[in-house]
Amino acid sequence: MHIQNRNLFRLTRFVLLQLPKLFAFFARFRKPAKRLLIIKIDAIGDYILFRNFIELTAKSEKYKGYKIDLIGNQLWHGVTATWDAQFLYQTYFVKPNSFYEAPLKTLRFGWRLFLNNYDTVLQPTYTRTFITDGFAALTAAREIVGYISDNEGIAPRYKSKTDRFYTKKIELPAGVYFEFHRNKFFFEMVLGQPLQIKQPYIDIQAVAKKGIAILPGAGEYRRGWERQKFLQLIERLIAVSDEPVYLIGGPGEKDDGDYLHANLPAGSVVNLINTTTLPQLIETIAACRLLISNETGATHIAVATKTPSVCVLGGGHFERFAPYPQDINPAPLCVFEKMPCYYCNWDCIYKPQKPDNYPCIAAIEVEKVWQAVKPFLAL
């Protein structure tokens, strides 16, 4: 949460912290509808590790007959529309950070949520934020459920206040660390039943897998492997393998894609970066024999579409998102150089400045990634 206009933020803060009290008072005089709201506004990979629980909730005994709404992130609205719309009644896709300095926008959205008369609000993300806590409170729902949470996404001075919005806060057991397992535990607690799901999946018609997909970005430049190293890796790939090589990604990968495409022999790779929708990118990964990427949403898409993958991994969220636990298959083969400062939540003690990336990423050499990739090639 980076604030530029403190005055606008103060007004938004008032909307998020004070108006829920007024809305809760008015909610006493109405009977809640059989309507459930799920709030999930983080990144693409987080959604891939979460989305199967929408279907399980819709088919559960507890919420049979409920209309289920979702507040999601604009980044992945195409995934919801393509694979999850059948389980949802209404969806709201937002840019989360656009609300913090927009008090009228926040008020209007909160009023719309209040008018939906929700019985229950679920906030399954372990790392809660100020804005998601505020959205939950503005519904004035009879039941609001979330994790006790950490302070990675919300300052303690605000969390101490927003904690009061929840009618039930779930405590995460010490042995449940991987993100998919966190989601599973949350919904088992909410639904009151064990869930048989073992890993994320996306229903895509099986095809003969062919080609190697490479996604060179990482969302945030410091978390990504240097593009010069990706270039060296691709040069080795095209020298020994006849598999087609596809550069994939969205607008954030365009500069890296242009660099790689310009510095490789003409016709040696197909540059699909910023030319496909997110569902099309998912279908591309599903059709490939191998994905090579940083730890991004693409890594989790590969698992969900049963595509083998090699992941260049840093230490910020080590073991929360990758490496995968042994009970999930096919798990990404992760390449990393473990440092004493791992598990830092990307609050790096070295504070690298652009264009440098995090030391735990910079330490990973091309040869180590190449040795991980070689067993997947038809040499």
N, C-alpha and C positions, 0 to 999 in steps of 0.2 A: 504494500500500500504506500505509494509515493504521492504525497499531497503537495500541490503547488499553491492553491488558493485556500488559505486556512479559514477564511470567513465562510466560504461555501461549505467547507467540510464541517464547520461547527453547526451549520444549519442541518446538514445531512445527519450529523451525529444526534441532533435533537430529534429528528424524525425516527431514527433507528432506536433510540433509547427511551424516549418519552411517550411518543404516540402509541406504542404497543399497550401502555397502561390504559389509555382512553379506549382503544379498540377492544381490549379485554373486558372493559366495563360494559360496552354495548353488546358484546357477545353473550353476556349473561341472559339476554332477553330473546335469544333465538335458539332453535334446535338445530344442531349441526346436521348437514346432509351426509349421505354415505359417499364421502369424497375424500380422497387421499392425495396429498402433495408430497413428491420426492424432490429434494433440492440437491443438485449435483452439478456444480459449475466449474470443475477443474478441467485439466487438459485432456487431450485425446486418449493417451494411454490409460489414464485413470478411468475414463468412461468404458474402455474396452474391458478393463478388469472388473467393472461394475454391472454392465448392461444386462447380463443374463438374469440378474436378480429382479429386474422389472417383470419379466415373464413369470418367475416363480411367485412373486407377490400377487400378481394378477390372478394366478391359478390357485392361490392358497385358500384354505377354509376361512381364515380370519378375515380376509378382505374380499370374499366372494360377493359380487354385486356392487362393489365400490367402483366409482369412476376414479381413475388414477391420472393425475396430472404430473408434469415434470417441468422444473426449471433447469435448463441446461445451458451449456456454453455454445455460442455461435460457431465455434471452431468445428464442432462435430455434429451439427444439426442434420447433415446428410446421412449420417450413419443411423440416427434415430428414425428418420423418415423412411429409410430403405429397409431396415430390419426390425424396428421396435414399435412402429406406429400402431400396429394392430392391438397392442396392449395398453395404449394410452388414450385418454379422452381429450386432453388439451395439453399443448406444449408451449413453453415460453423460452426463447433462446436469447441470451443476453451477453453483453460484454461486461463482466463483473466489475472491472475497475472504472467503468464509465459512470458508476453511481456515486462514488465517494464525494465528488464535487458537484453533484447535481441534485439538490434537495427536492425540487419540484418533481423531477423525474422519479426519484425514489418514493416520494409521497404518492404519486399517481399509481405507480406499480404496486405499492403496498395496499392502496385502497382497492385495486382490482383483485388482489389476493384475498383481502378481507371479505369482499362481496361474494367470493366463491364458497364461503361458509364451510370450510374444511372441518372434518371431524379429526383428522390426524395429519401431522406433518412429520416426515422422516428426513433426517439430515445425516446420511450414512458416512460422510467423509470424516475421517479421523482428525485431520487438520482443519478445524473450522476456521472461518474468517468472520470479520465484523459484519460484512454485508450479508452473508448467508444466515448468520444468527439473526440479523435484523429482519430479513425476509420472513424467516420462520415466525418471529414474534408478531409481525404485522398481520399475519393470518388470524391471530387470536383463536387458533384451533383448540379444541378440547384437549388434545394430546399432542405434545411436541417432543420428539425423541431424537437424541443425538449422542455422540460419544462425549465422554468427559473432556477429551482432546488435550493437545499440547499447545504451546504458545508460538509455534512456528508461523502460523498465519494470522494471529491476532495478539495484540499487546495485552499483557496481564491486566492493565487498568481497565480495559474494555471487557475482557473475558470475565472478570469478576462480576460485571454487571449483566452480561448476556447469559451467563450460566443460569440466572434466575428465570430466563424465558422458558427453560426446558422443564417439562413435567417429569421426564425420565432421562437420566444421563447414564449411559452404559460404560462400564469400566472395561478396558481392554486387558485380557490376561497377558501375563509376561510372555507366554509361549506362543502367542499369536502375533507374528511380526510382518509376514509377507502381505502385501496389499490385498490380493485376492482373498486370502484367508481372513483378513480383517472384515472385508465386505460380507463374507459368508457368516462369520460369527455374529455380525450386527443383525443380519436378517434372520438368523436362527433365533436370536434373542427376541426380536420383534414378532416373528411369526409363531414363536413358541413350538418349534418343531425342528428336528434335524433335517438338513438338506443334503441330498445325495450328489449334488454337483461337485465335480472334482477340479475343474479348470475352466477358464474362459473358452467360449467357442462362438464362431460365426457360421451360420448356415449358408454355405456356398457350394454349388454343384461341383462335384469333384472333376478335375481336369488332369490331363497328363502334365506334370510339372516340368517346365523347361526354362532355362535362363537364370541369371543371377541379378538380383535387384540390389542396388546400393543407394542408401539414403545418407548423404554426407553431413546433414545439419543436426542440430541438437536443441532447437528452440531458443537456447541462450548460448551465445558464441563460446563462452568460457567452458561449457560442459561438453564441447565437441572436439573430436580428434582433428588435428590440423589437415587442411585440404591437401597440402603437399604430400602428406603421408597416404591419404586416400589415392592420390595420383600414382604414387609408387606401387601401391597395392594393386590398382587396376592394371598398370603396365605389366605386372607379373601375371595377372589373371589372363589377359588377352594373349600373352606369349605362350601359354601352355594349355589353354582350354578353348574349345570351339563353342562353348555355351554363349549365347547372346548376353550382353551386359546392358542393364537398364539403369539409368540414373533416375531416381524417383524423389518426390517430395513436393512441397508447396512453395508459396512465395518466399518463405524464410530460407529456402535452400537455393534460390535462383542464382545468387552470386557464386556460390560454390559450384553449382552445376555448370554455369557458363565457363568458369575457370577450368574445370576438369575437361569439359567438351573441347575447349580451345587448345588444350595442351596434350590431347591424345590424338593418335592417328585418325584421319578422316574415316568415318564409317565403322570405327571400332566399338563405339557405344551408341546407344539410343538414349537421347536426352528427353525424358518425359517430365522433367521438373516443371511445375506450374502449368502443366497442360491438361491435368486430369482433376476430376472431382475427388473428394475423399473416398466415396464408395468405389470409384474406379481404381484408385490407388490400392484399396484393400483387395480388390479383385486381381490386380497385378501381382501383389505379394502372394496371394493364394495360388497363382498360376506358376510361380517361380520355384526352382529347385532349392534356392538358397537366398537368404537376405543377409546383407552385411550393413550394419548401421551402428550409430551411437545408441545409448540407452534412451530411446524415444518411444512414442506411441507405436512406431513401426515394429519394434521388438515384440510388443504385446499382440499386435495384429498377426504377426507371424505365428505365434503360439496358437492364437484363436483359429487360424486357418490351416494349422498343421504343416507349416512351412519351416524347415530347419533354418537356423539363423546363427550368425556370429555377431556378438555384441561387444563393442568397445566401451568399457565401463569405468566410470569414476567412482569416488567414494562417498559422495554427498548423501545419497539415500541407499547405501549399500545394504543389500538383503531385504530392503522394504519393497523394491521394485525389481531388482535383479542382484545376484543370480537367483534363478527360480529354485524352489524346493524340489527335492528328488521325486516327489509324487506327481509332478506335472510333466507331460510329454507331448510334443517334443520341446524340451527346455532350450533356451538359447545357450550356446557355448560362449561364455563370457570371458573376455580377455582383460585383465587388470593388473596393476602393480600396487599391491596393498601398502598403505602408509599408516603410521600411528594415528593420524588425524582423521581416519575414515569415520563415517556416521556423523558428519558435521552438519547435515541438512543444508549443504551448500553455503554455509556461513564460513567461508574459507579463511583460515588464519593467515594465508599468504597474500590475500587481497590483490590478485592479478588485475592489471589494467589492460584495456584493449590495445593491441590485438592478441595479447597473451591469453592462453587458456589456463584452466586449473592445473597445478602441478601433477595431480594424480592422473590426469589425462595426458599431459605432455610427456610423462615418463613411459608411456606405452610405445614400444618400437614396432616398426613395420614388420620385422622378421617374426615377432611373437604373434601378430595377427595372421600373418601368412601361414605359419605353422598350424594355426587353428582352422584356417580355411581349406588347406590342402586336402584333408580327408573327405571333404564334400565334393571334390572335383572328380570328373570322369577323366582321369589322366591315362 
